[in-house]
Amino acid sequence: MIIGVPREIKNNEYRVGLLPVHCEALTEAGHTVLVEHRAGEGSGALDQDYRAAGARIVSSPRVLFRRADLIVKVKEPQPSEISWLRAGQIVFTYFHFAADKKLFNATLRSGIIAIAYETIQLPDGSLPLLTPMSEIAGRMAVHEGAKYLEEPTKGRGLLLAGVPGVAPAKVTILGGGIVGANAAKMAAGLGADVSILDINLNRLRYLDDVLPKNVKTLMSNTQNIREQVREADLLIGAVLRPGARAPMLVSRKLVKQMKRGAVIVDVAIDQGGCIETSRPTTHEKPTYLVNGVVHYCVTNMPGAVARTSTTALTNATFPYALEIACKGFGRAARKNPALALGVNIARGRVVYPDLATQYRMPLTSLREVL
């Protein structure tokens, strides 16, 4: 199989789909790997490193997309890349279709096989290819929130940790999953006053056991959300419905009741966001104000720490990429139920139930397209 690794072109995205060590393993298994010129630079991998690993460097992204049977990347195909996709081609990446109807429709029309990192799911319900980026995004949410609480960035002028004689900032986290737990750990470690809300009581019991005592666990309901959001200096949206649009937990009306200069970091923005006033932003222009509240809604947060993120991500994704390359899409999906759940769209048909429901499209059984 010919595997293509393009250079990411989303705003300030420095990650890359495969590192040289993975290209070496693929070439040793008999595959051809095409890597776009300078694709790995932002992650510390140079063209000569890929060449030494047996990959071929390609200067034209169009040529790479046209030749590759399997595209392995990080972010969803951008508008300029979509025209290069061809029917039957496999694209293995983050898609987040629930938040992007244009991408959904364009992918349907292309006829590709879209395997989404974010919906590959193990029997225990965990999401192995989303987890490493959720860990990073959760930790970054606190870093970014602390920065934008500063006065020059229109924040409240608060130090997250406080100092002796001055109370720490109040951090509210909506969602106790991987993102929320990592955000709580970071905020608590800095000495903030932290509350984390979730609808799963067993998850809250677990978090109460493992997190520091300056983290309060609360059941996520309308009353608790309303009270905690109003009190928050930093509000972190960390909810997730795998493959589906994030639930809207905080209304525009409630945002209007927040403290002036409070900060919202909506990590759920990849799946549409859980705050009504959220809209996607970039690392280049990461924030905007609504009713005096700073909103940070960058859709590719981990891309800013690419050396950490690429290694963490490819540690998880590469075994699946190798399986697809060695077995082919059909056999790999039949043999691996977790991988099968990653298939969202195949040859112009929707095979992932939540997407069919959201976009009111017919649902096709994956077996019919294998």
N, C-alpha and C positions, 0 to 999 in steps of 0.2 A: 504494500500500500504506500501511496505517496502522502506524507503528512506535511501540512503547511503551518508555519508559525509566523503570522504577520506582526508587524509593528503596530501597537495600539495607538489609535489616533483620537480617542476621546480626550477632552480637555484635561490636561495635566495628569494623564494616565501613564505611569512609568512601569507598570508590571508587564510581565511577558508570560505567554502560555506554557512554555517549556524552557528549562535551563539546559546547558550543554550536557550535563550528566545524563539527562533523560534522552537527549538526541543520540548519545552514544549507545544507550541501551536499545533504542529503536533500530539504529543502523546494524547493531550486532544481531538483532532478530531478523534482519533481512529487508528492512523497510528503507525507503528514501525519505529524508527529512529536508525540507526547504525552509530556510529561515530568512525573513526579510532583512535587508541591510539595516543595521543599528537597532534591531528589534529588542535586544536585551540590554542595551546600554544603561537605561534607567535603573536596572536591577543589578548592575555590576557585571554583566556578561557581555563580552566584546565579540565582534565577528570572528576574530582569530580563535577564540575559545570554542565557538560553534564549529569552525572548520576542523579544529583539532579533534573534535568529538565525532567527526564524520558527516556533519551536515553540509549542505550546499547553500551558499549565500545568494540570494536573489535580490536584485535592485528594484524590480517593479512589483508592487503589491498586486497589480492586475494579473500579472503572469503567475504569481504564487497562487492566487485564488482560482485561476483558470486550470492550473495543473493539479492541484491537490485533491485527493479523494477525501481526506479528513482535515478539517481546519481546527486547530486547537488554539484558542485565544482566551482572553480574560473577560472583556466586556462585550456586550451585544454588538452585532454588526452595525456600523454607522451608515448613514444614508449613502455615502459615496461607495461603501463596500457592498451594499445590498445588490447593486446592479451586476456585480461580478459573481454572485452565487449562481449555481446551476442545479438543475433537478437531479436528485439522487445523491448530491454531495452531503457529507456529514459535517455538521458544525457543532463543536463541543465547547461550550462557554457559559457564562452567566447571560441569561436572556431577560428575566423579569418581565415576561409578557403582560402580566396583569396590570402593570403600570404604563403600558405603551401600546395603544391600539394600532397606531401606524406601523410599528415594528411587527406586531402580530399579523396584520393584513399583508404586509410586504413579504413576510416569511412564508405565509400560506401560498402566496402567488409564486414564490421562487421554486417550490417543489423540493426544497432541501429536507434533510432529516435533522431536526433541531433537538439536541440533547442538552438540557439545562442543568448546570451544576446545582442550582438551588433546589431542585426537586428530586435528586437522587436520594433515596431514603432507605435506611437499614431496617430490619424487622423490628427493632426496638423503638422505631419512630425517629431516631436521630438523623440528622442531615450532614453527612460527613464532609461534603464539599462546601457547605455554607458555614460550618462551624469555625474553621480557622479565621475566616474573614469577619465573622461575627465577634470572635474574641478580640480581634484587632479594632474593629469599629467601636465596640463597647468601651475599650480602654481609651481610644482616641476621642470619644465623645466627651469624656471628662477633661482631657487636655484642651480640646477646642473650646468647650464651655467655660473653662477657667480663664482662657485667654480673652474670650469675648465678654466676660464679665468686667473687664477693665474699662475704665472711663474713656480712653482714646478710641475704643471700638464701639462706643455708645452703650456700654454695659453699665451696671449699677455702681461700679467702682468698688467691688468687693474682692477680697482675697478668699479663695474657697475655704482655706483652712482656718481663717481667723488668726488671732494671736492671743496670748494671755490677756484677759480683760476685755476681749472683743469676740463676740459670738461668731462661729463659722457660718458659711453660707448654707442655705437650705437646698438640697438636691432631691428632686422627685424623679423617679424612674418608672415609666409605664411599661411593664412587661418583665417577667422574671426568668426569661430564657437565657441563652448564651450571651447575647448582647447585654441584657439587663444585669446579669450576675457579674459580668466583667466590669461594667460601668460602676456597679455598687462597690465592688472590691477596690477599684481605683479611687473613687470618691471618698470611701471610708478611710483608705490608707492615707489620704491627704488631710484627714481630720474633719471633713464636712459632716453636716447633719443630714443623713440620708434616709429616704423612705422609698421602698420598692413595692409596687403593686402588681398583683397577678390574679387570675381567676382560678388557678389551680391550688387548692389548699395544701395538697401534699407537696407541691413545689415550694410553697411558702414555708412549710415546716422544715424542708431541707435547707432552704436559704437561711432560715433563722438559726439553724445549727452550725452552718459553715461560715457565715459572714460575721464580721466584727460586731460588737454590741452597739456601735453608733449607727447601725443600719436597722430601721424598723420595717417589719413586713406587714403589709396591709392587703386585705381582700380588695380586688378591683371591682368597684361598683360606682354608680353615678355620684353618690354622696362623697365617698372617699376621694374620687378623682377630682371632683369640684373643689373640695377643701384643700387638697394637696397642691393642685395647680395654682390656686390663688396664693398660697404661701411660698411657692417655689421661687428661688433665685435662679436656679438652673433646672430646666425641665428636659428630660431625655425620653424620646419616643423610641421604644425598643420592642414593639409587638410584632408578631409574625404569624401569618397563616401560610404554610408552605404552598407556593405556586399560585396563591390567590391574593387579591388586593387586601392591604392592611385595613383593619377596622378603624373607623373614624371615632376617636375617643374624646377629642378636645375640640369643641365648637369655636367658631369665630367669636361668638358672644363671650365664651369663657376666656379666650385669649385677651379680650378687651379688659377683663377684670384682673389680669396679672399685673405685677409690679412694673412700673416703668423702668426700663433698663434690664429686666429679667432676660434670660437667654433660653431659647428653645433649640435643642439639637435633635432633629427628627431623623434618626437612623433608619426608620421604616420607609424613608422616601423612595428607596429602590422599588418598593412594592406599593407606591402611591402615597405613602405618608399616613400618619395617624392623627395629625393636627390639621384642622380645616384650612388654616392659613398657610400651610406649607406648600412650597413649590420647588422643583429641582433647581439647585445652584451648582456652581463649579468651584474648583480650587482657585481659579482666577478671580472669581467674584462670589465668595462663599456665603455672604450674609446680606440680609435686607431687613428693614424695619416694618412692623405692622403694629399700630397703636403703641409705639414706643418700645415694643418687645423685639429683641434681636433674634432673627431666625437664621440658623445654620442648617442647610439642607443639601449638602454635597452628596451626589449619588454614588461617588466612588471614593469614599473616605480612605480606605486602605491603600489606594494608589499613591498617596503622598509619602508613604513609608515603604517604597517598593522593594527594597532589599529584604526587609522582614517579610512583607506580604507575599512576594513571589515565592520565596522558599517555603513559607507555611502553606500556601495554596497548592503548589505543585507537589509537595509531599503527599497531599491528599488526592489530587486529580490524576497524577501520572499512572497509577495502577489501572485506572479505568481507561485512560487513553491507550495504554499498551494492550489492554484486553480487546478494545474495539479494533485496533490495528491488526492484531494477530488472528482474531476470530471473525472479523467482519461484524457489521452492525446487527444483522439478524441473529446470528448465532450467539453473539455476546449478550443481546437483550433476552434471548430465550434462556440462557444459562444463568444469568445474574438478575434476579428480581429487583435488586436495588437500582441497577443500571436501567432496567426497563422503565422504572418510575421517572427516570430523567427525561424520557422521550416525551416531548410536548406536542410537536408537530412533525408529521412524516408524510412526505410526498403529497402535500396539499390537503392533508386531513388532520383534524384535531384529535389527538389521542389522550390528552390529559383532561380528566373530568372537570376540574375547577375552571379551566379556560373555556371549555365548551359551555359551561353554565354562565360564566360572566359575559361572554360575547354572543350568547344565544346561537351557538353553532351546533350542527350535528356532531355527536361523539362517535368516533370510530374505534373499534377494539384494536389494540396494538397488534394482536395476532393477524389481523387482516392485512397489515402492511409489512409484516416481517417476511 
